[in-house]
Amino acid sequence: MNKLYIGNLSSSITAADLQQLCEQRELCIGEVFLKSGYAFVDCPDENAAIRVIETLSGKVELHGKVIEVDYSVPKKQRSRKIQIRNIPPHLQWEVLDGLLAEYGTVENVEQVNTDSETAVVNVTYETKEHAKIALEKLNGHQFETYALRVSYIPDEEAMQPPAPRSRRGAGVRASREHGHSPGPPPAPKQLDVPLRMLVPTQFVGAIIGKEGLTIKNVTQQTQSKIDIHRRENAGAAEKAITIHSTAEGCTAACQMILKIMHKEAQETKFTEEIPLKILAHNSFVGRLIGKEGRNLKKMEQETETKITISPLQDLTLYNPERTITVRGSVEACSKAEVEIMKKLREAYENDLAAMNTSEQEIVHLFIPTQAVGAIIGKKGQQIKQLSKFAGASIKIAPPEGPEVNERMVIITGSPEAQFKVSQPTPN
């Protein structure tokens, strides 16, 4: 990464001239390898290399020629990674992210700490072709008075000598000849699909009960594990409750919680309606609604309830769930919960089966375009943390057009990892 190419040199230039030039500008370089019209130099680290490029390239004239300096990257070492320099220091990350995404799927953006006034980032694209297009399009791209400078980052793997061939393959063939084939991979561990509810904050105390006795009673009777996320969204009018159990256990716990809230409302003379609010990940909601809303209409008729779903615009980085609001009696809402969760579980199981069948293990989610910058986070830290937490690869596809309102997120990993990505981060 730290070998530099110095081009457009006069034939009269000597290695000593280049060494003296760098010394005068307090630039740190190693030995100069001079060729006819160009040279190569080594720098001790990335920061030193960036300083040499920023100080000399296109800015210094030697023997009547303005010299050019950039990373020395042979064609075979050109990778999916590029470096972008001379970025305006006040440029918003969201703006840069949107520009990068125009040329391909970005896997990672990392800021390089330098002492230059402008910013420097290393960008990793999904493919070498995406990186090549980005380099060609972005090099010289003008941001106000700043012209971006883009170059390849060498592929470290291509620089390594090939590893010796292993002979383990022969052993594999021999075992198969004896009838001991590896067989299919073990089936992934099945995960429960929890029931997540939203309840008014003023009822949380009643649900928990004195010294936690009420919620303890609910968990024991329904054989459920119930998490009340009291610390999330401080000051919010509603709090989330997550119920882990069998389908029957979730339904029983949900009904008990609804009854507790209705009783508390009577005792406190709370006159507003208390609907059942179920949280569901956006990737499952389309199948819950059904074509032309037929599934929801059928549920409403069979359970004598009114069901509405929050719009896509309400989705945020920290809350990829939509709210399903069910209005009706406690018994009617409980019946609707059974049907709603049945559809959500079917959607999850179908996705899981499809991934296992194809062995692709890929999930596509759609998020609002305005949320992309927040998901990637400053210096790409947010998407890194989410990927690390879930153990999955998370990529954001480029926009399909200039005015699209949604972007596709591609999640690759085990079914468990994908499920983690699609769920809210635990409190």
Secondary structure, DSSP 8 states (H G I E B T S, - for coil): --EEEEES--TT--HHHHHHHHHHTT-----EEE-SS-EEEE-SSHHHHHHHHHHHTTT-EETTEE-EEEE---GGGEEEEEEEEEE-TT--HHHHHHHHHTTS-EEEEEEE--SSSSEEEEEEESSHHHHHHHHHHHTT-EETTEE-EEEEEE-HHHHS------SHHHHHHHHHHTT----S----------EEEEEEGGGHHHHH-GGGHHHHHHHHHHT-EEEE--SSSTT-SEEEEEEES-HHHHHHHHHHHHHHHHHHHHHTT--S---EEEEEEHHHHHHHH-GGGHHHHHHHHHHT-EEEE--GGG-BTTB-EEEEEEES-HHHHHHHHHHHHHHHHHHHHHHHHHHHHHS--EEEEEEEGGGHHHHH-GGGHHHHHHHHHHTSEEEE---SSTT-SEEEEEEES-HHHHHHHHS----
